[in-house]
Amino acid sequence: MMQLGEAFVGSGPESAHINTVLGHREGPVGTAWATALATPREGHAAFVVVAQPNMPVKPFTVFVNKATITTESHGRLHYGAAQLGVASGILEAVSRGIIDVDLVENGVLIVAVWVDPAAENEDLVFENNQAAVQQALENGAKGDPSISDLLAIRDQPFNSYFIPNK
């Protein structure tokens, strides 16, 4: 069993783009989780998400940064506001029953997080990541988006980085 989720929340450099992979420890998600944690590379060092020092969230979660960390302030946003937003969003999802009880104790979660290098407002980074991780987990639990929703927009592609001329 594997749940895949995605969410984009906010606007501008403090927006959050989250991808989630949730599954059992004793399966491919567990293998991917351990591999992500054990294979840091320059500018990308995955870490276990904590709600407070010595209090990792459950399901055990590895935070994978999508943007290369190149400055101290950008790194602080990842390890501080974005991580705490992710932790808070996961705990809210657990409390709301979005994550199956079995997966809370026996699962692992991979969260890929985009923090724009131009971001500055820590409060917005926190809030947007908190909301985006909850939404991504909920989308994964429901299997959203549905194929009918996707087919309904097939002729209207859009994202904030490219708008095709038609």
N, C-alpha and C positions, 0 to 999 in steps of 0.2 A: 504494500500500500504506500502510495506517494501522493502528496497533495502539493500542487504547484500554485503559487499565487503571485499577483502583481498589483501594484497600486502606485499612482502618482498623485501627490497632494501638494497644494500650494502653488506659488508662482515666483518667478524671479530666482535669484541665486539661492534663496533659502528653501526652495521647494525640495520635496523628497521623492525619490524614485526607488521603490523597494521591490525586490524579487524574493520570494520565499520557496523553500523546498522543505517539506515536513514529512517525516517517515520514521519507521522503526530503526532502532540502533543496530539490530541484527540483519541489516539488509543493505541495499545499494546506497541509501541515504546515509546510513551510518558510516559506510566506507568513504563516501564523498566528504562527510563532515570531518572525519579524522584526517583525510588527505589535505583538506583546506587548512586545517589547523597546523599540520606538520610541514607544510611547504611554503613558508614565507618567501617573498621575493622583493626586490628593491621597490620601496614605495607601497607595498601591499603585504601587510602582516595581519592575518586573521587572528581573532582573539575571542575568548569566551565572554559572552554578555553577562554582566552582573547588575543587579538592582542596587546593591551596596557592596562595599568591599567584603569579600568572602561570602557573598550571597548570590551565586549564579542563578539565573532564572531557570525555570523548568517549563517546557522541555529544555535540556541543555542546548544552548544556541551559540553558533559560531557566527561572528560578524565579519563579513568579507567586504572590504572597501572596493568600490568600482572605480573611483577616481584615485589616481596616483597621489599620494601625500608627498608634497614637495616643500611645504613650509611648516614651521612650528604652529602657527595659528590654525592652519588647515588640519593638522594632526590633532590639535586640541579639540576642534569641532567634532572630529570622528570619535575620539576617545571619551569626550565629555557629552555634549548636548545630543549628538546623534545616537550614541550608545545608550544613554539614559532614556531617550525617546523610544528606542527600540525595546529596551527592557520594560518600560512602563506599558507600552502597547501590547507586548506579549502577556504580561501579567493581567491586563484588562481583558484580553482575549480568553485567557484561562478562566478568569472569574465569570465571564459571560457564557462559558461553555462552548466557545467557538472551536477550541482544541479538545478533541476527544480525551477523556480521562486517562485511558490507556496510554496515549501518546505523551501525556504530561510526564509520566514516570518512565516510560519505556521508549520514548521517541527522541529524536534529535531534530533540530531546526537549523537550517542554513538561511541566513538573511544577507542578501547582497544589497549594499547601501550606496547610493550616490549622494555625495556631499560636494556641491559645486565649490571649486577653489575660490570663487569670488564671494562666497557666503560670509556674512559678518555677524548677523543677528542670532545669537545663541538660542534665545527663547523661541524664535520661529523655527530654527533647525530642530529643536526639541519637539515642539508641537507638531510640525509636519511629519517628522519621522514616527512619532507616537501614533498619529492618525493613519499614516500610510501602512505601517506594519499591521495594525488591526484590520484595515481594509484588505490587505493582501492575504492575510490568514483567513478572513471571512470568505473572500473570493475563492481561495483554494478549497475550503471546506464545502462550498456550494458548487464547485466546478465551473465557476464563472470566468469568463463570459461564455454564454452558450453559443453553439454554432449558428443558431438562428440570429442571435444578436450580431455576430460577426458578419454573417452574410448580408444583413440589413445595411451595414455600413461599407460594404466592399467597394462601392463607387465613390466614397467620400473619405479617402485617406487623409490623415492630418496628424501632425505633431508640431511642437513649438520650434523645432529646429529646421523643418522643411515643410513648405506648403506648395504642393505641385500646381503649376499653371495649367488650367484646363480650359 
